[in-house]
Every structure is written in C-alpha cells, then in structure tokens.
Amino acid sequence: MQENLIKEDMPSHAFEFRGDGGNYFLICLVNSLLVLVTLGIYLPWALMKCRRYIYSNMTLNGQSFSWKVTGGDVFLSWFMLLVIYIAGIVLISMEYFVIGAALLAVLILAIPVLIMKNLQYQAVKTSLNSIRFGFRFSALKAFWNILCLPMLLLMALGVVIFCLLQVCPTESPGEVIFTVIVLGLTGLVGVGVVSGVTYSRLMMMVGDGGRFGVHSFSVQVNVWHCIKSAILAMAAMLPFLAVVGFIVFALFKSASGLDVSGMAEDEIEALILIEYQRQIVISQIIYYLGIAISMSYLIVAFRNHFLNNLQLADGHIRFRSTLTFHGMVYRLGGLYVISAITGGLAYPLLRMWLITWLAKNTYVVGDLDTLTLADSDESVDNGLVSRLSRGVMPTLYFM
C-alpha cells in the first residue's frame, strides 16, 4: 500500500481551516430565518452558503479553495426531480400504471449516474490556486458498482438467511434464541460485506476518476479492510441498541399497567410522555451516542485508508490522514448529542470544531512547488442529466 512508501524527508503540508464558530453560527441563524420565512424555498441557497463558507476558509499552503456551486442549480434539480416523481405517482393513480411505473423505475435506475454526474459537477466548480478539479467516470461502472452489485449481494444474503431459517431448530425457547443469534450475526456480517464492497468500489471510482488541472489522482483500495471496518462499525452499535431496546421494553411494560380508562388517545400519549420523560430522553441520548461511536469508527477507518493510499501526478504528490478513533468519538458525539440537547443551537460551533480538527490531521506530502499548475479544458456539462444531478449530493465518509 502507498502509505508504507511515503518518505519521511518529503515536505508535508497540513490543511488549515480558518473558519470561526461565531460567524458560522450567524450564517446558520440567518439561513434558518430565511428558510422559515420562505417556507423552505430558500433551503438550497442556505445549504450552499454554508458549504461555500467552509470551502473558502479551507487553505492549503496559504491558498484557499473556491467552490462555485449555486443554490439556483440545486433548487432547479430538486424541482425537476420532484416533478418527475409526482408525474409518476399521478400517472399510476390515473390507472396509467405501466407508464407511471416506468417513469419511476427510470428515475431509480438513474441514481448511480446522477451521483457520479453530481461529483463531476462539484469537482469542476471547485478550484485551488485558480486550478479547477475534475472528475471522469464510466456510467456503466457506476450503474454496476452502486446499484447492481449491492442488490445482487443483498439478494444472496437473503437466500442465505432463508436457508438458515429452514435448517435452524425452533422447537424450544433455547433453540429459538440460538436461531435468532445465528440469523442476527449472519445479517450483521452480510450487511457489513455489502457495505464494505460497495464503499470500496466507490472509493476506487472516486480516487481513480479525480483530476486536478492536467494531473490525475489514483488510489489503491483494500476491499477486505473496507469489509472489516463496516462489520466492526455495525457491531459497535449493537450494545447501544440492546440497551435502548431494554429501556423501551421496560417502558412499554410499565405503561401497560397505567390506568387510562376513560381517557382520549392524545391524553394517554401526554400521560406517557410525562410519566416516562426521563427514560425517553436517556434512550435517545444512548441511541445518538451509539450512532456517534459507530460512525466515528467507520469515518476514521475509511478516511485514513482512502487518503493514505491516494496519490496525484503519478505519485509525486501523496496524502496522509492521521485521524484517531477517540478524537473522532468525542467530537462527533458532541456534534450529535449536544446539538440534540440544545435544539441545534450548538451545531454550528461544534461543526467548526470538527472541521478544524479534520483539517489539522490531513496532509499533502510532496513538493507542491514542482507540481505543474495548468488548468484542464474540462467544461461544465449543461445537459439534462447533469442539471438533474446537481441537487443529488452524496455524503462520502472517506473524504
């Protein structure tokens, strides 16, 4: 792997984030008010304004990034996708089932291409030192890696679980518990395999398809590492789900003993909320904490593996990520839990804290002064599919 080939005497440049939590809080506050006043219409512009602030305050070797995706492009994409979806539903309701179903099927089948087209659009709209990024992909590979292969793997998992149901004993309580454990572990491993394989394929497409000016990115990805990371991340969530399940079971068992005779349904719900408010809050905190721990492990494992094996310009420039699991846990845990407790008020400050830490632990290794700065001739695709894709912004945990 490339992480083992990086020489210690090569110059290293850490990313630097200069964003301020107070400024970002004001941006989010104004955005929230405008979204409320416009009944949600301003949302695309609000999201792009937040992301543009993050990009403009992210620097490498003294140069800041530029990100020129507009809220109007995202709004138009959302509007067109909504029109296509509503048209399909209306056609089905008007008994034009075949046409409506075909329209919705085409929309679903187009998701892989829309994702890749969006990455391509974002790349072209992103620049550093006046040099634009780029992205190239194969529509056929995208369709196979993002949709077909995961569906086939899930179908195979379903067959395995069905076969286990036929052979596992269920005659006694002990046998039922044994069968549930076997099926649960099989499902855990199976979903982990599907997630790991899918993400490894996505990493390869993104890494090998990236461009910076006239230079190409490349990456080496270990599929087994991705599968192991996905399985361990899912396993980390199990204890928290078990505790939440125990609390909820005890809550329902206790609530069933309440005297609710003569009470309306809304009165019963209010009574349960008052009586068991502490248990409900505790179960929510435990659930969010479990998500934070599981996602922390997944993000750190995927991001470190991807960036430590990514290179640019035939290996002249490499990358290094030094994220730690414990560092991610309390930052992401704070982002989820404290934001939930404060009703989202702490989110802007905690997000800036997280991004600053991510930047400090991400390095470009190599002599940047020797890299030829020449922009590519790749232009923005303004076709129908490209315009449809501009609001489909995937979250890539490995970047």
Sequence and secondary structure as in RCSB ss.txt:
>XXXX:A:sequence
MQENLIKEDMPSHAFEFRGDGGNYFLICLVNSLLVLVTLGIYLPWALMKCRRYIYSNMTLNGQSFSWKVTGGDVF
LSWFMLLVIYIAGIVLISMEYFVIGAALLAVLILAIPVLIMKNLQYQAVKTSLNSIRFGFRFSALKAFWNILCLP
MLLLMALGVVIFCLLQVCPTESPGEVIFTVIVLGLTGLVGVGVVSGVTYSRLMMMVGDGGRFGVHSFSVQVNVWH
CIKSAILAMAAMLPFLAVVGFIVFALFKSASGLDVSGMAEDEIEALILIEYQRQIVISQIIYYLGIAISMSYLIV
AFRNHFLNNLQLADGHIRFRSTLTFHGMVYRLGGLYVISAITGGLAYPLLRMWLITWLAKNTYVVGDLDTLTLAD
SDESVDNGLVSRLSRGVMPTLYFM
>XXXX:A:secstr
 GGGS  TTS EEEEEE   HHHHHHHHHHHHHHHHHTTTTTHHHHHHHHHHHHHHTEEETTEEEEE   HHHHH
HHHHHHHHHHHHHHHHHHTT HHHHHHHHHHHHHTHHHHHHHHHHHHHHTEEETTEEEEE   HHHHHIIIIIHH
HHHHHHHHHHHHHHHHHS  SSHHHHHHHHHHHHHHHHHHHHHHHHHHHHHHHHHHHHHEEETTEEEEE   HHH
HHHHHHHHHHHHHHHHHHHHHHHHHHHHHHTTS  TT  HHHHHHHHHHHTHHHHHHHHHHHHHHHHHHHHHHHH
HHHHHHHHTEEETTTTEEEEE   HHHHHHHHHIIIIIHHHTTTTTHHHHHHHHHHHHHHTEEEES GGGS    
       SHHHHHHTT     TT 
